[in-house]
Amino acid sequence: MRAWALAGIVLALASPAEAKLRTLYSFCAESGCSDGREPSAGLAMAADGTLYGTTLFGGGAGNGVVFALTPNAAHTRYRYKRLHSFCAQAGCADGADAEGALIVDTSGALYGATMAGGANDGGVVYKLTPNARRTKWTYSVLYSFCALADCADGRLPQAALAYKGASYDGSSPLYGTASLAGPNKQGVAFKLTPGTPLWSLQVIHAFCSDANCADGTSPNAALTVDASGTVFGTAYSGGDTNMGTAFKIEGTSFTRLHSFCSSAHCGDGAFPADALRLDDQGNLFGTTFGGGKKSDGCTEIGVGGCGTAFMLAPGGSETVLHRFCLKTNCSDGGYPLAGLAHDASGTMFGATLYGGGNGDSPGAGTLFELGARFRTLYRFCAKADCADGTNPEGDLLVDTDGNLFGTTLFKGAHGDGGTVFELVR
């Protein structure tokens, strides 16, 4: 479940902020939102502090953009530049509607995926290559989905790509998920190997391969790859209760680690919607969009609870780290679509799509810290007319100073286009 399925829920003012949030850019600053609208994914950062991201909509054809925000020497101001406007080619052969975050490789090139467009309208994986001064970027499609009969290679790749190692070298395989189609019509996990001119795709798991789709369906989250090449991820639905699974893939050997909503009232969570994070001990950390406990105020997705943050031990046993909407009026937030990021000390950070309000206000999302204890860092819509933005959906990025960078889907200084922000801790 992604942003367009949720946008109808009413937004309202939240309580004053707990930390200093700085809006770096508000979208729809240009006529017709040619600079983009609704940045739903997280950000990538280059060594010089330049931020790269995508928007779902806006741009020259209304199908989203790739953008850069480059800081001045003091990092007090950022300059916006549109690097690509999707659907620039006939029939949107270059792709349309980018949902996942970007990858920056060691040479400064960018990689990403779009949910739609491409030669077969199944979405694409693309690359943007800069010249030496990064004044000009060359766009190329690396793979167009639905290239095989009946879209056996999958369609709708809406998550970020993944790679093995600490940084991407531009020549190793990339890994990802497509949430629809595939051999069983329930999505795939794939491996993309570089080639000329197009890359080759291998399906490493077709979801709903097990009886009753016990392995999961609709994988719409990014994958995580460890140093040995083992792939970890989540499926949004399927499993024993049709509320999602966590898994690992070694080569093409699939192991289900956890089936969500396996405890009373989905106390272990339901519907994992984002990537897992791996620590040095092999533990996996993530969030679920629903579940956690019964709550009259959390009914939008048809299951009790406003979501969880959890840990899976290497064998798959789960520990719930936080159940959202435990505080009055969901002041801690609810419905996390973003995964968990961490700083050098191992403290984790995340965002909730809703919550953070007071009284009858449901709130417009929160930023939180999950260390020795849970702490709400910021409640959105704290400024007049929600100039600080509302509804953060994408993963947070943590810089070397421990500051958080991210995006909001809606609001901002120019109406309803969304924002890029920095939270200074």
C-alpha positions in Angstrom: 0.0 0.0 0.0 1.5 3.3 -1.1 0.8 7.0 -0.9 -1.9 7.3 -3.5 -4.1 4.8 -1.6 -3.8 6.9 1.6 -4.0 10.5 0.4 -7.7 10.8 1.2 -7.2 10.6 5.0 -7.7 14.1 6.4 -4.6 16.0 7.5 -4.7 18.4 10.5 -2.5 20.5 12.6 0.0 18.8 14.9 1.5 20.0 18.2 4.7 22.2 18.3 8.0 20.7 17.2 10.4 19.1 19.6 13.5 19.6 17.5 14.7 22.0 14.9 13.5 21.2 11.5 14.8 23.1 8.4 12.9 23.0 5.1 15.5 22.8 2.4 13.1 22.9 -0.5 9.3 23.1 -1.1 8.1 21.6 -4.4 5.7 23.2 -6.8 7.8 26.3 -6.7 7.7 26.4 -10.5 4.7 26.9 -12.8 2.8 23.7 -13.3 5.0 21.9 -10.7 7.7 21.5 -13.3 10.1 21.0 -10.5 8.2 18.0 -9.3 5.4 17.1 -6.8 5.0 14.5 -4.0 8.5 13.2 -3.2 7.5 9.8 -1.7 11.0 8.2 -1.5 14.0 8.8 0.7 17.1 10.7 -0.4 20.6 9.8 -1.4 23.7 11.9 -0.5 26.9 12.4 -2.4 30.3 12.9 -0.7 30.0 16.7 -1.1 26.6 16.8 0.6 24.5 17.0 -2.6 21.1 15.4 -2.0 19.4 13.4 -4.8 15.8 12.3 -5.0 12.7 11.7 -7.0 9.1 12.8 -7.1 6.1 10.8 -8.1 4.4 13.5 -10.1 5.1 16.9 -11.6 7.8 17.7 -14.1 7.3 18.4 -17.8 4.9 15.6 -18.4 3.4 15.2 -14.9 5.1 11.9 -14.3 7.8 12.9 -11.9 11.4 14.1 -11.9 14.9 13.3 -10.6 16.3 16.3 -8.8 19.5 17.4 -7.0 19.8 19.8 -4.1 23.4 21.2 -3.9 24.5 23.0 -0.7 26.7 26.1 -0.5 30.0 25.9 1.3 28.4 26.5 4.7 25.4 24.2 4.0 23.1 27.0 4.8 21.3 27.1 1.4 20.6 24.5 -1.2 20.3 25.0 -5.0 17.6 23.0 -6.8 18.3 21.4 -10.2 16.0 19.1 -12.2 18.1 16.3 -13.7 15.4 14.4 -15.6 11.7 14.8 -16.2 10.0 11.4 -16.8 7.9 10.6 -19.7 10.2 12.7 -21.9 10.1 10.1 -24.6 7.2 8.9 -26.7 5.0 6.5 -24.8 7.0 7.2 -21.6 9.7 4.8 -22.9 12.0 6.4 -20.4 9.7 5.4 -17.5 7.2 7.2 -15.3 6.3 7.6 -11.7 9.5 7.0 -9.7 8.8 5.7 -6.2 12.1 4.3 -4.9 15.1 6.1 -3.6 18.2 6.5 -5.7 21.7 4.9 -5.5 24.8 7.0 -6.0 27.8 4.9 -7.3 31.5 5.6 -6.7 31.7 7.6 -9.9 28.7 9.8 -9.1 26.2 8.1 -11.4 22.6 7.6 -10.2 20.4 4.5 -10.4 16.7 4.1 -9.8 13.5 2.5 -10.9 10.1 3.7 -12.1 6.8 2.0 -11.5 5.4 2.6 -15.0 6.5 3.4 -18.5 9.2 1.7 -20.4 9.1 -0.3 -23.6 6.3 -2.5 -22.1 4.7 -0.2 -19.6 5.9 -2.3 -16.8 8.4 0.1 -15.3 12.2 0.5 -15.8 15.5 0.6 -14.1 17.5 3.6 -15.2 20.9 5.3 -14.9 21.8 9.0 -14.9 25.5 9.6 -15.8 27.0 13.1 -15.1 29.8 14.8 -17.0 33.0 15.7 -15.1 31.5 18.9 -13.7 28.0 17.5 -13.1 26.5 20.2 -15.3 25.0 17.7 -17.7 23.4 14.3 -17.1 22.8 11.5 -19.6 19.7 9.4 -19.0 19.6 5.7 -20.1 17.2 2.8 -19.5 19.0 -0.3 -18.3 16.0 -2.6 -18.2 12.3 -2.4 -19.1 10.0 -4.8 -17.2 7.4 -7.0 -18.8 10.0 -8.0 -21.4 9.0 -11.7 -21.0 5.8 -13.4 -21.9 3.0 -12.7 -19.4 5.4 -10.3 -17.6 7.2 -13.3 -16.0 10.1 -10.9 -15.1 7.6 -8.8 -13.0 6.2 -5.3 -13.2 5.7 -2.3 -10.9 9.2 -2.0 -9.4 8.4 0.6 -6.7 11.2 0.2 -4.2 14.9 1.3 -4.1 17.6 -1.0 -5.6 20.1 -2.8 -3.4 23.7 -3.9 -3.9 26.4 -6.0 -2.1 29.0 -4.0 -0.1 29.3 -0.7 1.6 29.2 1.3 -1.7 28.1 0.6 -5.3 30.8 0.3 -7.9 28.6 0.6 -10.9 29.6 -2.8 -12.4 28.2 -5.4 -9.8 24.7 -6.8 -9.8 21.8 -4.8 -8.4 18.9 -6.4 -6.6 15.3 -5.4 -6.3 11.6 -6.3 -6.2 8.7 -5.9 -8.5 5.4 -6.1 -6.7 3.2 -7.4 -9.5 3.2 -10.1 -12.2 6.0 -12.7 -12.3 5.5 -16.5 -12.8 2.8 -16.7 -10.1 1.3 -13.2 -10.7 2.3 -12.1 -7.2 5.6 -10.3 -7.7 9.3 -11.2 -7.8 12.7 -10.6 -6.3 15.3 -10.1 -9.0 19.0 -9.7 -9.8 20.1 -7.4 -12.5 23.5 -8.0 -14.1 25.3 -5.3 -16.1 25.5 -5.7 -19.9 25.7 -3.7 -23.1 23.4 -2.0 -24.0 20.8 -3.5 -21.6 21.3 -5.4 -18.4 20.0 -8.9 -17.9 17.5 -9.9 -15.3 17.2 -13.1 -13.3 14.2 -13.8 -11.1 15.7 -15.2 -7.8 12.3 -15.8 -6.3 8.7 -15.8 -7.6 6.3 -15.0 -4.8 3.3 -17.3 -4.1 5.5 -20.3 -4.9 4.5 -22.0 -1.7 1.0 -23.4 -1.0 -1.5 -20.7 0.0 1.2 -18.1 -0.8 2.9 -18.8 2.5 6.1 -17.3 1.2 4.4 -13.9 0.7 2.9 -11.7 -2.0 3.3 -8.2 -3.2 7.0 -7.4 -2.3 7.0 -3.6 -2.5 10.0 -2.9 -0.2 13.7 -2.7 -1.0 16.0 -5.6 -0.4 19.1 -5.8 1.8 22.2 -7.7 0.8 24.9 -8.8 3.3 28.6 -9.2 2.7 28.1 -12.9 1.6 25.5 -12.0 -0.9 22.5 -13.2 1.1 19.4 -11.2 0.3 16.8 -10.1 3.0 13.4 -8.6 2.5 9.7 -8.4 3.2 6.5 -9.1 1.3 3.6 -6.8 2.1 1.0 -9.5 2.1 0.8 -13.3 1.9 2.0 -15.6 4.6 -0.1 -17.5 7.1 -2.6 -14.7 7.7 -2.1 -12.7 4.4 -0.4 -9.9 6.3 3.1 -10.2 5.1 6.4 -12.1 5.6 10.1 -11.5 6.2 12.5 -13.7 4.2 16.0 -14.4 3.1 17.3 -15.6 -0.3 20.6 -17.4 -0.6 21.3 -17.7 -4.4 17.8 -18.8 -5.4 17.1 -20.7 -2.1 14.2 -19.0 -0.3 13.6 -19.1 3.5 10.7 -17.5 5.3 11.9 -16.0 8.5 8.6 -14.7 9.9 4.9 -14.6 9.0 3.3 -11.4 10.4 0.1 -11.2 12.5 1.1 -14.6 14.1 0.2 -13.4 17.6 -3.1 -12.2 19.1 -4.5 -9.0 17.6 -1.5 -8.9 15.3 0.7 -7.9 18.2 3.8 -8.7 16.2 2.7 -6.3 13.4 1.1 -6.6 10.0 2.0 -5.4 6.5 5.7 -4.7 6.4 6.2 -2.0 3.8 9.9 -1.2 3.8 13.4 -2.6 3.8 15.0 -4.4 6.6 18.2 -3.1 8.2 21.0 -5.6 9.2 23.3 -5.2 12.1 26.8 -6.7 12.7 25.2 -9.6 14.7 22.9 -10.6 11.9 19.8 -9.1 13.5 17.2 -7.5 11.2 15.2 -4.4 12.0 12.1 -3.0 10.3 8.6 -1.6 10.6 5.1 -2.7 9.8 2.4 -0.4 8.6 -0.3 -2.0 10.8 -0.8 -4.3 13.7 0.7 -3.9 17.2 -2.5 -3.7 19.3 -6.2 -3.1 19.2 -7.0 0.6 18.6 -10.2 2.3 17.7 -8.2 5.1 16.1 -6.3 2.8 13.7 -8.8 1.3 11.4 -7.8 2.6 7.9 -6.1 -0.6 6.8 -8.6 -3.0 8.2 -6.5 -4.4 11.0 -6.1 -3.2 14.6 -3.0 -1.3 15.5 -1.0 1.6 14.1 2.1 -0.3 13.2 5.3 -1.6 14.9 9.1 -1.4 14.9 10.6 -4.8 15.3 13.8 -6.9 15.4 14.2 -10.3 14.0 17.0 -12.5 15.3 19.0 -14.5 12.8 16.8 -17.5 13.3 13.6 -15.4 12.8 12.4 -15.0 16.3 10.8 -11.5 16.7 11.0 -8.8 19.3 8.6 -5.9 19.1 10.6 -2.7 19.9 7.7 -0.3 19.8 3.9 -0.4 19.1 2.8 2.9 17.6 -0.1 5.0 18.9 0.5 4.0 22.5 0.4 7.6 23.6 -2.7 9.7 23.9 -4.0 10.8 20.5 -1.2 9.0 18.7 1.4 11.6 19.8 4.1 9.0 19.1 2.9 8.6 15.5 1.1 5.9 13.5 1.5 3.9 10.3 5.2 3.9 9.5 5.8 3.3 5.8 9.5 4.2 6.2 12.0 1.7 7.4 14.6 2.3 10.1 17.9 4.2 9.6 20.7 4.3 12.1 23.6 6.5 13.1 27.2 5.5 14.0 26.2 4.6 17.6 23.4 2.2 16.4 20.6 4.5 17.5 17.7 4.0 15.0 15.4 6.6 13.4 12.2 6.5 11.5 9.1 8.3 10.3 5.4 7.7 10.6 3.0 8.7 7.9 0.3 9.9 10.3 -0.1 10.7 14.0 1.5 13.3 16.2 -1.7 15.2 16.8 -3.5 16.5 19.9 -7.2 16.5 20.8 -9.3 15.5 17.8 -6.3 16.0 15.3 -4.9 12.8 13.8 -1.7 14.5 13.0 0.4 14.7 9.9 3.3 12.3 10.8 6.3 12.2 13.1 10.0 11.6 13.2 11.2 9.4 16.0 14.3 8.0 17.7 14.5 4.4 18.8 17.5 3.9 21.1 17.5 2.9 24.8 14.0 4.4 24.8 11.5 5.8 22.2 11.4 9.5 21.6 9.3 11.6 19.3 11.7 14.1 17.6 9.2 16.1 15.5 5.5 16.4 14.7 4.7 17.7 11.2 2.4 20.5 10.4 3.8 22.5 13.3 4.0 25.7 11.1 1.3 27.8 9.7 -0.5 26.2 6.7 1.8 23.2 7.2 4.7 25.0 5.5 7.0 22.4 7.1 5.2 19.6 5.1 3.1 16.6 6.0 3.2 12.8 5.8 6.8 11.6 5.6 6.8 8.3 3.7 10.4 7.6 2.6 13.3 6.4 4.6 15.4 8.9 6.6 19.1 9.6 5.7 21.5 10.1 8.6 24.6 12.1 7.9 28.0 11.9 9.7 26.9 14.5 12.2 23.8 12.6 13.1 21.4 15.0 11.4 18.4 13.5 9.6 17.3 14.3 6.0 14.0 13.2 4.4 11.0 14.2 2.4 7.3 14.8 3.0 4.6 13.9 0.5 2.3 16.9 0.9 2.1 20.6 1.9 5.0 22.9 2.1 5.4 26.6 1.2 3.8 26.3 -2.3 0.5 24.5 -1.6 0.6 20.7 -1.6 3.8 19.7 -3.4 5.8 18.3 -0.5 9.2 19.2 0.9 12.8 18.1 1.5 13.9 18.7 5.1 16.7 18.4 7.6 16.2 17.7 11.2 19.2 19.1 13.2 19.8 17.1 16.4 
